[in-house]
Amino acid sequence: MNKQLGMEVRQAVADDAAAIKKILDIYAVRQIVLERSEDDIRSYIKNFVVAEIDGVCQGCCAARDFGNNLLEVRSLAVNPDLIGYGIGKKMINFIIDRLKNERPQFRLFALTMRPDFFQKNGFRIVETAMFPEKIWSDCAKCPKKDCCDEVAVLMEYGF
Ligand SMILES: CC(C)(COP(=O)(O)OP(=O)(O)OC[C@H]1O[C@@H](n2cnc3c(N)ncnc32)[C@H](O)[C@@H]1OP(=O)(O)O)[C@@H](O)C(=O)NCCC(=O)NCCS
């Protein structure tokens, strides 16, 4: 069965917050993504896109804007039953296409344990030290801050 059939990626709305939290929690307990409260997700809902199949949210991804055309991909997760069906790729491409329409240039980065996924989607591996903004915000509260196993990946557009 082609599970991409009927898949739609769209801007998230406040009512998606609970479904987004449910997907993130699956990976947050394994420390693969940062845990986020439903209130936090709702406050930053404008940053999120969701992938929906038959009206059910099966994936989420956020782009956090640090200003100066520097953004971070974060809270990227797909329902574990639907891994490998192109949902992650479609969400990343949705975010990238939207940024390309909105801005003449941008840098989009991520700290990830899945650099392979990002490399397949136009990112390259870079030095983590390139991103002090990230290190001073989320990393400070990450349980793995003293034993970080994440790789920094970057996509540059228009430079
Ligand atoms: C990472 C994640 C979001 C990818 O989403 P996905 O829907 O499974 O990925 P896709 O099906 O869109 O795959 C896109 C590409 O990556 C490749 N890919 C997917 N999983 C892969 C894997 N484990 N190893 C290597 N490549 C992989 C696919 O082959 C595909 O390449 P193609 O376009 O050449 O066919 C998803 O696996 C996930 O939720 N993982 C757990 C949470 C996580 O690691 N989040 C990232 C934290 S930054």
The ligand as an SDF file (V2000), in Angstrom:
LIG
                    3D

 48 50  0  0  0  0  0  0  0  0999 V2000
   14.0290   11.3060   10.6600 C   0  0  0  0  0  0  0  0  0  0  0  0
   12.5830   11.1440   10.2010 C   0  0  0  0  0  0  0  0  0  0  0  0
   11.7960   12.3960   10.5090 C   0  0  0  0  0  0  0  0  0  0  0  0
   12.6030   10.9000    8.6820 C   0  0  0  0  0  0  0  0  0  0  0  0
   11.2580   10.8460    8.2260 O   0  0  0  0  0  0  0  0  0  0  0  0
   10.7950    9.6940    7.2390 P   0  0  0  0  0  0  0  0  0  0  0  0
    9.4250   10.0240    6.7910 O   0  0  0  0  0  0  0  0  0  0  0  0
   11.0170    8.3890    7.8780 O   0  0  0  0  0  0  0  0  0  0  0  0
   11.8640    9.8640    6.0480 O   0  0  0  0  0  0  0  0  0  0  0  0
   11.5460    9.8040    4.5130 P   0  0  0  0  0  0  0  0  0  0  0  0
   10.7490    8.5850    4.2270 O   0  0  0  0  0  0  0  0  0  0  0  0
   11.0020   11.0970    4.0590 O   0  0  0  0  0  0  0  0  0  0  0  0
   13.0030    9.6350    3.9210 O   0  0  0  0  0  0  0  0  0  0  0  0
   13.6190   10.6520    3.1610 C   0  0  0  0  0  0  0  0  0  0  0  0
   14.9190   10.1050    2.6540 C   0  0  0  0  0  0  0  0  0  0  0  0
   15.7430    9.6930    3.7440 O   0  0  0  0  0  0  0  0  0  0  0  0
   16.0500    8.3170    3.6010 C   0  0  0  0  0  0  0  0  0  0  0  0
   16.0150    7.6650    4.8650 N   0  0  0  0  0  0  0  0  0  0  0  0
   14.9530    7.5260    5.6730 C   0  0  0  0  0  0  0  0  0  0  0  0
   15.3080    6.8220    6.7440 N   0  0  0  0  0  0  0  0  0  0  0  0
   16.6160    6.5250    6.5920 C   0  0  0  0  0  0  0  0  0  0  0  0
   17.5520    5.8070    7.3700 C   0  0  0  0  0  0  0  0  0  0  0  0
   17.2240    5.2290    8.5390 N   0  0  0  0  0  0  0  0  0  0  0  0
   18.8270    5.7310    6.9320 N   0  0  0  0  0  0  0  0  0  0  0  0
   19.1860    6.2940    5.7670 C   0  0  0  0  0  0  0  0  0  0  0  0
   18.3340    6.9900    4.9790 N   0  0  0  0  0  0  0  0  0  0  0  0
   17.0720    7.0750    5.3880 C   0  0  0  0  0  0  0  0  0  0  0  0
   15.0090    7.7410    2.7050 C   0  0  0  0  0  0  0  0  0  0  0  0
   15.5350    6.6290    1.9830 O   0  0  0  0  0  0  0  0  0  0  0  0
   14.7090    8.8820    1.7960 C   0  0  0  0  0  0  0  0  0  0  0  0
   15.6750    8.9610    0.7630 O   0  0  0  0  0  0  0  0  0  0  0  0
   15.2090    9.0000   -0.7760 P   0  0  0  0  0  0  0  0  0  0  0  0
   14.5030   10.3150   -0.9240 O   0  0  0  0  0  0  0  0  0  0  0  0
   16.4910    8.9320   -1.5110 O   0  0  0  0  0  0  0  0  0  0  0  0
   14.3150    7.8320   -0.9540 O   0  0  0  0  0  0  0  0  0  0  0  0
   11.9020    9.9260   10.8720 C   0  0  0  0  0  0  0  0  0  0  0  0
   12.6430    8.7750   10.5770 O   0  0  0  0  0  0  0  0  0  0  0  0
   11.7230   10.0760   12.3790 C   0  0  0  0  0  0  0  0  0  0  0  0
   10.7230   10.5780   12.8590 O   0  0  0  0  0  0  0  0  0  0  0  0
   12.7280    9.5930   13.1470 N   0  0  0  0  0  0  0  0  0  0  0  0
   12.6930    9.6640   14.5900 C   0  0  0  0  0  0  0  0  0  0  0  0
   12.8280   11.0890   15.1050 C   0  0  0  0  0  0  0  0  0  0  0  0
   14.0800   11.7440   14.5910 C   0  0  0  0  0  0  0  0  0  0  0  0
   15.1460   11.1310   14.4730 O   0  0  0  0  0  0  0  0  0  0  0  0
   13.9380   13.0310   14.2910 N   0  0  0  0  0  0  0  0  0  0  0  0
   15.0210   13.8230   13.7600 C   0  0  0  0  0  0  0  0  0  0  0  0
   15.6050   14.6090   14.8740 C   0  0  0  0  0  0  0  0  0  0  0  0
   16.3910   16.0660   14.1880 S   0  0  0  0  0  0  0  0  0  0  0  0
  1  2  1  0
  2  3  1  0
  2  4  1  0
  2 36  1  0
  4  5  1  0
  5  6  1  0
  6  7  2  0
  6  8  1  0
  6  9  1  0
  9 10  1  0
 10 11  2  0
 10 12  1  0
 10 13  1  0
 13 14  1  0
 14 15  1  0
 15 16  1  0
 15 30  1  0
 16 17  1  0
 17 18  1  0
 17 28  1  0
 18 19  1  0
 18 27  1  0
 19 20  2  0
 20 21  1  0
 21 22  1  0
 21 27  2  0
 22 23  1  0
 22 24  2  0
 24 25  1  0
 25 26  2  0
 26 27  1  0
 28 29  1  0
 28 30  1  0
 30 31  1  0
 31 32  1  0
 32 33  2  0
 32 34  1  0
 32 35  1  0
 36 37  1  0
 36 38  1  0
 38 39  2  0
 38 40  1  0
 40 41  1  0
 41 42  1  0
 42 43  1  0
 43 44  2  0
 43 45  1  0
 45 46  1  0
 46 47  1  0
 47 48  1  0
M  END
$$$$
